[in-house]
Amino acid sequence: MTALRFSPAVSLAVVGLAISTTGARSALAEARHPAVVVELKGCEQPLEAEVRRIVGVELRATVVEAADPGEAVTRVIATCQDAEVALSLADAASAKRLERSVTLAEAAPSARARLVALAVAELVVASGQEIDNRPQAKEPALPPARPASQPVTRAAQGANVAPVSVMAEAIGVVRAFPGSDLWLWGGGARGLITLARSFTLILEASAEWGKTSRSAGQVAARAFGGALGLGWGVQRRLAFIMPWVGARAGVARLAGEPNPGATGTEGEVQSGPWLGPEAGVAVALFPHAPVHATLALSAGVLLLGIRGQVTGDSNVNILGPWAALVVGVGLARP
């Protein structure tokens, strides 16, 4: 808050300068000001009207009464106290307040209105200049835009490599049924399709063959089928790691091959469908290379299968728990 006092000599000099030259008026009239509220308290009515008129001319602004402020943000209150007028300015835009006082004791009665009006105008101009000279807050600099040639990929999110969307693999399979001491060997094909959020759809088809021995001969097994699974793939530069769960189904055939001279049911054949859940984990080495290698371990349980009855010995079943090792080579497409 600032308080200044005009002495009588200075006041008369300001009035004389304003009347004799246009320099002071032009300095105040350089810019147009928005509407200003000028309120006089304890002043004579003729003085009040003349002060408002002169302030409007000096500022080239609309001077309104306190009862009808409209959109005015600057308010000046002039309080007459004997031979002195106290001026108080409040600016709503900047919350700034300024105060000054004008002494009228030595001013001629005809010059008092102009003296007060010039003091009001100068106070308004001084307030506006302080607002204009305030340092402006700098807007934070925006981060540089990402070049169009560098799209955001999963590499920027931690994988450091572009994702592989499709893999096609030729696989070799070794599957064991420990309850029957039966091993099946075979091959097939597998496809992996990466879906949204790294989910991977797994499709597999295979054909497998094997034999196991019993006291009366051998039992030959054949199995054809496929699997459908869903995995969660994790991309890395040197490997694609994917645990998964799914289901396996197909058809199987068991055929007895008795030893020469053995008694029993010669050439008996049993066949039927098989079905059960499975789970496993697969690793594709160098998935971004032209050709990659695959290694997978899986296990499951056949809830539906076939039982091969062997006379005088344990059965051979494609049923119950199993475990498998898969190796392969394949191609990938980003």
C-alpha positions as CSV (number, residue, x, y, z in Angstrom):
1,M,0.0,0.0,0.0
2,T,1.4,3.4,-1.0
3,A,0.5,6.8,0.5
4,L,1.5,10.1,-1.0
5,R,0.6,13.7,-0.2
6,F,0.3,16.6,-2.6
7,S,1.5,19.9,-1.0
8,P,-0.4,23.1,-1.9
9,A,2.4,24.5,-4.0
10,V,2.8,21.3,-6.0
11,S,-1.0,21.1,-6.5
12,L,-1.2,24.7,-7.9
13,A,1.7,23.9,-10.2
14,V,0.0,20.8,-11.6
15,V,-3.2,22.8,-12.2
16,G,-1.3,25.6,-13.9
17,L,0.6,23.2,-16.1
18,A,-2.6,21.3,-17.1
19,I,-4.3,24.6,-18.1
20,S,-1.4,26.2,-20.0
21,T,-0.2,23.1,-21.9
22,T,-1.5,19.8,-23.3
23,G,1.6,17.8,-22.2
24,A,0.1,16.5,-19.0
25,R,-3.2,15.7,-20.5
26,S,-1.8,13.8,-23.4
27,A,0.4,11.7,-21.1
28,L,-2.7,10.5,-19.3
29,A,-4.7,10.1,-22.5
30,E,-2.2,8.0,-24.3
31,A,-4.3,4.9,-23.6
32,R,-7.9,4.2,-23.2
33,H,-9.0,2.7,-19.9
34,P,-11.9,0.5,-19.1
35,A,-14.8,1.8,-17.0
36,V,-13.8,3.3,-13.7
37,V,-15.9,3.7,-10.6
38,V,-15.4,7.1,-8.9
39,E,-17.2,7.6,-5.6
40,L,-17.0,10.8,-3.7
41,K,-17.9,10.9,0.0
42,G,-18.5,14.1,2.0
43,C,-17.9,16.3,-1.0
44,E,-20.1,19.1,-2.4
45,Q,-22.4,17.9,-5.3
46,P,-21.0,20.3,-7.9
47,L,-17.5,19.2,-7.1
48,E,-18.5,15.5,-7.4
49,A,-20.1,15.9,-10.8
50,E,-17.2,18.0,-12.2
51,V,-14.6,15.5,-10.9
52,R,-16.3,12.6,-12.7
53,R,-16.5,14.6,-15.9
54,I,-12.8,15.6,-15.9
55,V,-11.7,12.0,-15.0
56,G,-13.6,10.7,-17.9
57,V,-12.0,13.2,-20.3
58,E,-8.4,12.6,-18.9
59,L,-8.7,8.8,-19.1
60,R,-11.0,8.6,-22.1
61,A,-13.0,6.2,-20.0
62,T,-16.5,5.8,-18.8
63,V,-16.9,6.9,-15.2
64,V,-19.8,5.2,-13.4
65,E,-21.3,5.5,-10.0
66,A,-20.7,3.0,-7.2
67,A,-24.4,1.9,-7.5
68,D,-23.9,0.7,-11.1
69,P,-20.3,-0.6,-11.4
70,G,-21.0,-2.9,-14.4
71,E,-17.8,-4.5,-15.6
72,A,-15.5,-1.9,-14.0
73,V,-12.6,-3.4,-12.1
74,T,-11.0,-0.2,-10.9
75,R,-12.7,1.7,-8.0
76,V,-11.5,5.0,-6.6
77,I,-13.0,6.5,-3.4
78,A,-12.4,10.3,-2.8
79,T,-13.2,11.3,0.8
80,C,-13.5,15.1,1.5
81,Q,-12.3,16.0,4.9
82,D,-12.3,19.8,5.4
83,A,-9.5,21.1,3.1
84,E,-8.1,17.7,2.2
85,V,-9.3,14.9,-0.1
86,A,-8.1,11.3,0.7
87,L,-8.0,9.0,-2.4
88,S,-8.1,5.2,-2.2
89,L,-7.9,3.0,-5.3
90,A,-8.8,-0.7,-5.3
91,D,-8.1,-2.9,-8.5
92,A,-10.1,-6.1,-8.6
93,A,-7.9,-7.7,-11.3
94,S,-4.7,-7.4,-9.3
95,A,-6.0,-7.0,-5.8
96,K,-3.8,-3.9,-5.6
97,R,-4.6,-0.9,-3.4
98,L,-3.1,2.6,-3.7
99,E,-3.7,5.7,-1.5
100,R,-3.0,9.4,-1.9
101,S,-4.2,12.6,-0.5
102,V,-4.8,16.1,-2.1
103,T,-4.7,19.3,-0.1
104,L,-7.2,22.0,-1.4
105,A,-6.5,24.7,1.1
106,E,-4.4,26.9,-1.2
107,A,-6.2,26.0,-4.4
108,A,-8.7,28.4,-5.9
109,P,-12.3,27.1,-5.7
110,S,-12.6,27.0,-9.5
111,A,-9.5,24.8,-9.7
112,R,-10.3,22.3,-6.9
113,A,-12.4,19.9,-9.1
114,R,-9.6,19.7,-11.7
115,L,-7.0,19.2,-9.0
116,V,-8.9,16.3,-7.5
117,A,-9.7,14.8,-11.0
118,L,-6.1,14.9,-12.1
119,A,-5.0,13.2,-8.9
120,V,-7.6,10.5,-9.5
121,A,-6.5,10.0,-13.1
122,E,-2.9,9.8,-12.2
123,L,-3.6,7.2,-9.5
124,V,-5.5,5.1,-12.1
125,V,-2.7,5.4,-14.6
126,A,-0.1,4.5,-12.0
127,S,-2.0,1.4,-11.0
128,G,-2.3,0.3,-14.6
129,Q,1.4,0.7,-15.2
130,E,2.3,-1.4,-12.2
131,I,0.1,-4.2,-13.5
132,D,1.6,-4.0,-17.1
133,N,5.2,-4.1,-15.6
134,R,4.6,-7.2,-13.6
135,P,6.8,-10.2,-14.7
136,Q,4.8,-12.7,-16.6
137,A,4.8,-16.3,-15.6
138,K,6.5,-18.4,-18.2
139,E,4.6,-21.4,-19.5
140,P,6.4,-24.7,-19.1
141,A,8.1,-25.8,-22.2
142,L,6.4,-28.7,-23.9
143,P,8.4,-31.9,-24.4
144,P,9.6,-32.3,-28.0
145,A,7.3,-34.2,-30.2
146,R,8.2,-37.8,-31.1
147,P,9.3,-38.0,-34.7
148,A,6.8,-39.7,-37.0
149,S,9.5,-42.2,-37.9
150,Q,9.8,-43.5,-34.3
151,P,6.4,-44.9,-33.3
152,V,5.8,-46.0,-29.8
153,T,6.2,-49.8,-29.6
154,R,6.4,-52.3,-26.9
155,A,10.1,-51.7,-26.9
156,A,9.5,-48.3,-25.3
157,Q,7.5,-50.0,-22.6
158,G,10.3,-52.2,-21.3
159,A,10.7,-55.1,-23.8
160,N,13.3,-53.1,-25.9
161,V,12.2,-55.0,-29.0
162,A,9.3,-55.0,-31.4
163,P,6.8,-57.7,-30.7
164,V,6.4,-60.8,-32.8
165,S,2.8,-61.3,-33.8
166,V,2.9,-64.7,-35.6
167,M,5.1,-67.8,-35.3
168,A,4.9,-70.9,-37.4
169,E,6.9,-73.9,-36.3
170,A,7.7,-77.5,-37.3
171,I,8.0,-79.6,-34.1
172,G,9.2,-82.9,-32.9
173,V,7.5,-84.5,-29.9
174,V,8.4,-87.0,-27.3
175,R,5.5,-88.0,-25.0
176,A,5.6,-90.3,-22.1
177,F,2.8,-92.1,-20.2
178,P,4.6,-93.2,-17.0
179,G,1.7,-95.4,-15.8
180,S,2.0,-97.6,-18.9
181,D,5.8,-97.3,-19.6
182,L,4.7,-96.0,-23.0
183,W,6.8,-93.6,-25.1
184,L,5.4,-91.9,-28.2
185,W,7.6,-90.2,-30.8
186,G,6.3,-88.0,-33.6
187,G,6.1,-84.6,-35.2
188,G,3.7,-81.9,-36.3
189,A,3.2,-78.2,-36.7
190,R,2.4,-75.4,-34.3
191,G,1.2,-71.8,-34.8
192,L,1.4,-69.0,-32.2
193,I,-0.6,-65.8,-32.7
194,T,0.0,-62.9,-30.4
195,L,-3.2,-61.1,-29.4
196,A,-3.8,-57.9,-27.5
197,R,-1.8,-57.4,-24.2
198,S,0.7,-60.2,-25.0
199,F,-1.9,-63.0,-25.0
200,T,-0.9,-65.7,-27.4
201,L,-3.2,-68.2,-29.1
202,I,-1.6,-71.6,-29.6
203,L,-2.7,-74.1,-32.3
204,E,-1.0,-77.5,-32.6
205,A,-1.4,-80.7,-34.6
206,S,0.7,-83.8,-34.3
207,A,1.0,-87.5,-35.1
208,E,2.8,-89.9,-32.8
209,W,3.9,-93.5,-32.7
210,G,5.4,-95.9,-30.2
211,K,5.7,-99.4,-28.7
212,T,6.0,-100.9,-25.3
213,S,6.9,-104.5,-24.4
214,R,5.0,-107.0,-22.3
215,S,5.7,-110.6,-21.4
216,A,3.5,-111.9,-24.2
217,G,4.7,-109.5,-26.8
218,Q,4.5,-105.8,-27.8
219,V,1.8,-103.2,-28.0
220,A,2.0,-100.7,-30.8
221,A,0.4,-97.3,-30.2
222,R,-0.6,-94.5,-32.6
223,A,-2.1,-91.2,-31.6
224,F,-3.3,-88.3,-33.8
225,G,-4.7,-85.0,-32.5
226,G,-4.1,-81.5,-31.7
227,A,-4.1,-78.8,-28.9
228,L,-5.6,-75.4,-28.4
229,G,-4.1,-73.1,-25.7
230,L,-3.8,-69.6,-24.5
231,G,-0.4,-68.3,-23.3
232,W,1.1,-65.1,-21.8
233,G,4.1,-64.2,-24.0
234,V,7.0,-62.1,-22.7
235,Q,9.2,-60.6,-25.5
236,R,12.9,-60.3,-25.1
237,R,15.7,-59.7,-27.6
238,L,17.1,-63.2,-27.4
239,A,14.0,-65.2,-26.4
240,F,10.3,-65.3,-26.4
241,I,9.1,-66.9,-23.1
242,M,5.5,-68.2,-22.8
243,P,3.7,-70.2,-20.2
244,W,0.3,-71.5,-21.3
245,V,-2.7,-73.6,-20.4
246,G,-5.0,-75.4,-22.8
247,A,-6.6,-78.7,-23.8
248,R,-5.5,-81.6,-26.0
249,A,-7.8,-84.0,-28.0
250,G,-7.6,-86.6,-30.7
251,V,-7.9,-90.3,-31.5
252,A,-5.6,-93.2,-30.5
253,R,-5.1,-96.8,-31.5
254,L,-3.5,-99.7,-29.7
255,A,-2.6,-103.0,-31.4
256,G,-1.2,-106.1,-29.8
257,E,1.8,-107.9,-31.4
258,P,2.3,-111.3,-29.5
259,N,5.6,-113.0,-29.4
260,P,6.0,-116.0,-31.7
261,G,4.4,-119.0,-30.2
262,A,2.7,-117.0,-27.4
263,T,-0.9,-117.7,-26.5
264,G,-3.5,-115.0,-26.1
265,T,-5.6,-112.7,-28.1
266,E,-3.5,-112.3,-31.2
267,G,-3.7,-109.0,-33.1
268,E,-6.3,-107.5,-30.8
269,V,-6.9,-103.8,-31.6
270,Q,-8.5,-101.1,-29.5
271,S,-9.1,-97.5,-30.5
272,G,-11.1,-94.4,-29.4
273,P,-10.9,-90.7,-28.7
274,W,-8.8,-89.0,-26.0
275,L,-9.2,-85.7,-24.3
276,G,-7.7,-83.8,-21.4
277,P,-6.2,-80.5,-20.1
278,E,-2.6,-79.5,-20.3
279,A,-0.1,-76.8,-19.3
280,G,3.4,-75.9,-20.1
281,V,6.1,-73.4,-20.9
282,A,7.7,-72.7,-24.2
283,V,10.9,-70.7,-25.1
284,A,11.6,-69.5,-28.6
285,L,15.3,-68.6,-29.0
286,F,16.2,-65.7,-31.3
287,P,12.6,-65.1,-32.3
288,H,13.5,-62.1,-34.5
289,A,16.0,-64.0,-36.5
290,P,15.1,-65.4,-40.0
291,V,14.8,-68.9,-38.3
292,H,14.4,-69.5,-34.6
293,A,14.6,-72.6,-32.4
294,T,11.8,-73.7,-30.0
295,L,11.9,-75.7,-26.8
296,A,8.9,-76.6,-24.7
297,L,7.9,-78.7,-21.7
298,S,4.3,-79.7,-21.0
299,A,2.3,-82.0,-18.9
300,G,-1.4,-83.0,-18.7
301,V,-3.9,-85.6,-17.8
302,L,-6.1,-87.5,-20.3
303,L,-9.5,-87.8,-18.7
304,L,-10.9,-89.6,-21.7
305,G,-8.8,-92.3,-23.5
306,I,-8.3,-96.0,-24.3
307,R,-7.2,-99.0,-22.2
308,G,-5.2,-101.7,-23.8
309,Q,-5.7,-104.9,-21.9
310,V,-2.8,-107.4,-21.9
311,T,-3.3,-111.0,-20.8
312,G,-1.2,-111.9,-17.8
313,D,0.5,-108.4,-17.6
314,S,-0.2,-104.8,-16.9
315,N,-2.4,-102.8,-19.3
316,V,-1.1,-100.3,-21.9
317,N,-3.2,-97.2,-21.6
318,I,-3.3,-93.9,-23.5
319,L,-5.0,-92.4,-20.4
320,G,-4.1,-90.6,-17.3
321,P,-1.0,-88.4,-16.7
322,W,1.6,-87.7,-19.3
323,A,4.6,-85.4,-19.9
324,A,6.1,-84.2,-23.2
325,L,9.2,-82.5,-24.6
326,V,8.9,-80.5,-27.8
327,V,11.7,-79.2,-30.0
328,G,11.3,-77.3,-33.2
329,V,12.3,-74.7,-35.7
330,G,10.2,-71.9,-37.1
331,L,9.7,-68.6,-38.7
332,A,8.3,-65.4,-37.2
333,R,6.6,-62.3,-38.5
334,P,6.5,-59.0,-36.5
